[in-house]
Amino acid sequence: MTSEVTATRLKRLQYRASHRGTKEMDWLLGRFAEARLDGMGASEIDLFEALVALPDPDVQAWILSPSLPVDPAYAAIIAELRRFHGLSSDR
């Protein structure tokens, strides 16, 4: 964790990732955040924070439906989420 990223910001992001409104998204984003946030750099945290701000149906479709096109800005984090949850064939 860099000095640019405060503990409060990470706690808020963890909470937002874990309290999405649907259990599926709570699990998909929350578990990922719990495991990976502390090891992310500032730019990765910015990207994850932007992803968490998007509507659940879009993010869930990107994660669970690899055949759907992903917004290029989020392609790397979606691929990492898929690998984290074992949903990707390129482990």
CYANA upper distance limits for C-alpha pairs under 8 A (distance plus 0.5 A):
  1 MET  CA      5 VAL  CA      7.04
  1 MET  CA     38 ASP  CA      6.21
  1 MET  CA     39 GLY  CA      6.72
  1 MET  CA     40 MET  CA      7.08
  1 MET  CA     41 GLY  CA      6.82
  1 MET  CA     42 ALA  CA      8.18
  2 THR  CA     41 GLY  CA      7.12
  2 THR  CA     42 ALA  CA      7.21
  4 GLU  CA     42 ALA  CA      7.19
  5 VAL  CA      9 ARG  CA      7.18
  5 VAL  CA     10 LEU  CA      7.77
  5 VAL  CA     42 ALA  CA      6.80
  6 THR  CA     10 LEU  CA      6.98
  7 ALA  CA     11 LYS  CA      6.68
  8 THR  CA     12 ARG  CA      6.68
  9 ARG  CA     13 LEU  CA      6.63
 10 LEU  CA     14 GLN  CA      6.51
 10 LEU  CA     37 LEU  CA      7.64
 10 LEU  CA     38 ASP  CA      8.43
 11 LYS  CA     15 TYR  CA      6.64
 12 ARG  CA     16 ARG  CA      6.62
 13 LEU  CA     17 ALA  CA      6.54
 13 LEU  CA     33 ALA  CA      8.47
 13 LEU  CA     49 GLU  CA      7.12
 14 GLN  CA     18 SER  CA      6.67
 14 GLN  CA     30 GLY  CA      7.07
 14 GLN  CA     33 ALA  CA      6.31
 14 GLN  CA     34 GLU  CA      7.08
 14 GLN  CA     37 LEU  CA      8.31
 15 TYR  CA     19 HIS  CA      6.52
 15 TYR  CA     30 GLY  CA      8.20
 16 ARG  CA     20 ARG  CA      6.94
 16 ARG  CA     52 VAL  CA      7.63
 17 ALA  CA     25 MET  CA      8.40
 17 ALA  CA     26 ASP  CA      6.80
 17 ALA  CA     29 LEU  CA      5.69
 17 ALA  CA     30 GLY  CA      5.21
 17 ALA  CA     33 ALA  CA      7.21
 17 ALA  CA     52 VAL  CA      6.69
 18 SER  CA     25 MET  CA      8.09
 18 SER  CA     26 ASP  CA      4.87
 18 SER  CA     27 TRP  CA      7.25
 18 SER  CA     29 LEU  CA      6.90
 18 SER  CA     30 GLY  CA      4.48
 18 SER  CA     31 ARG  CA      7.95
 19 HIS  CA     26 ASP  CA      5.96
 19 HIS  CA     30 GLY  CA      8.12
 20 ARG  CA     25 MET  CA      6.55
 20 ARG  CA     26 ASP  CA      5.88
 20 ARG  CA     56 ASP  CA      7.95
 21 GLY  CA     25 MET  CA      7.97
 21 GLY  CA     26 ASP  CA      7.71
 22 THR  CA     26 ASP  CA      6.65
 23 LYS  CA     27 TRP  CA      6.56
 24 GLU  CA     28 LEU  CA      6.61
 25 MET  CA     29 LEU  CA      6.29
 25 MET  CA     30 GLY  CA      7.95
 25 MET  CA     56 ASP  CA      7.50
 25 MET  CA     60 GLN  CA      7.32
 26 ASP  CA     30 GLY  CA      5.63
 26 ASP  CA     31 ARG  CA      8.19
 27 TRP  CA     31 ARG  CA      6.10
 28 LEU  CA     32 PHE  CA      7.00
 28 LEU  CA     81 LEU  CA      8.27
 28 LEU  CA     85 HIS  CA      8.05
 29 LEU  CA     33 ALA  CA      6.55
 29 LEU  CA     52 VAL  CA      8.42
 29 LEU  CA     81 LEU  CA      8.39
 30 GLY  CA     34 GLU  CA      6.58
 31 ARG  CA     35 ALA  CA      6.71
 32 PHE  CA     36 ARG  CA      6.40
 32 PHE  CA     37 LEU  CA      8.33
 32 PHE  CA     81 LEU  CA      7.39
 32 PHE  CA     84 PHE  CA      7.54
 33 ALA  CA     37 LEU  CA      5.61
 36 ARG  CA     40 MET  CA      6.97
 37 LEU  CA     45 ILE  CA      7.60
 40 MET  CA     44 GLU  CA      6.22
 40 MET  CA     45 ILE  CA      6.60
 41 GLY  CA     45 ILE  CA      6.72
 42 ALA  CA     46 ASP  CA      6.67
 43 SER  CA     47 LEU  CA      6.77
 44 GLU  CA     48 PHE  CA      6.66
 45 ILE  CA     49 GLU  CA      6.45
 46 ASP  CA     50 ALA  CA      6.75
 47 LEU  CA     51 LEU  CA      6.73
 47 LEU  CA     74 TYR  CA      7.96
 47 LEU  CA     77 ILE  CA      8.24
 48 PHE  CA     52 VAL  CA      6.66
 48 PHE  CA     77 ILE  CA      7.71
 49 GLU  CA     53 ALA  CA      6.93
 50 ALA  CA     54 LEU  CA      7.33
 51 LEU  CA     59 VAL  CA      7.99
 51 LEU  CA     74 TYR  CA      7.69
 54 LEU  CA     58 ASP  CA      7.75
 54 LEU  CA     59 VAL  CA      7.40
 55 PRO  CA     59 VAL  CA      7.10
 56 ASP  CA     60 GLN  CA      6.34
 57 PRO  CA     61 ALA  CA      6.50
 58 ASP  CA     62 TRP  CA      6.77
 59 VAL  CA     63 ILE  CA      6.75
 60 GLN  CA     64 LEU  CA      6.47
 61 ALA  CA     65 SER  CA      5.83
 61 ALA  CA     68 LEU  CA      7.86
 62 TRP  CA     66 PRO  CA      6.94
 62 TRP  CA     68 LEU  CA      6.88
 62 TRP  CA     69 PRO  CA      7.79
 62 TRP  CA     70 VAL  CA      6.38
 62 TRP  CA     78 ILE  CA      7.41
 63 ILE  CA     78 ILE  CA      6.52
 63 ILE  CA     79 ALA  CA      8.28
 63 ILE  CA     81 LEU  CA      7.48
 63 ILE  CA     82 ARG  CA      6.51
 64 LEU  CA     82 ARG  CA      8.25
 64 LEU  CA     87 LEU  CA      7.97
 70 VAL  CA     74 TYR  CA      7.34
 70 VAL  CA     75 ALA  CA      6.31
 70 VAL  CA     78 ILE  CA      8.47
 71 ASP  CA     75 ALA  CA      6.76
 74 TYR  CA     78 ILE  CA      6.56
 75 ALA  CA     79 ALA  CA      6.60
 76 ALA  CA     80 GLU  CA      6.73
 77 ILE  CA     81 LEU  CA      6.61
 78 ILE  CA     82 ARG  CA      6.67
 79 ALA  CA     83 ARG  CA      6.74
 79 ALA  CA     88 SER  CA      8.02
 80 GLU  CA     84 PHE  CA      6.53
 81 LEU  CA     85 HIS  CA      6.78
 82 ARG  CA     86 GLY  CA      6.55
 82 ARG  CA     87 LEU  CA      5.22
 82 ARG  CA     88 SER  CA      5.79
 83 ARG  CA     87 LEU  CA      6.30
 83 ARG  CA     88 SER  CA      5.59
 83 ARG  CA     89 SER  CA      8.42
 83 ARG  CA     90 ASP  CA      7.95
 83 ARG  CA     91 ARG  CA      6.68
 86 GLY  CA     91 ARG  CA      8.25
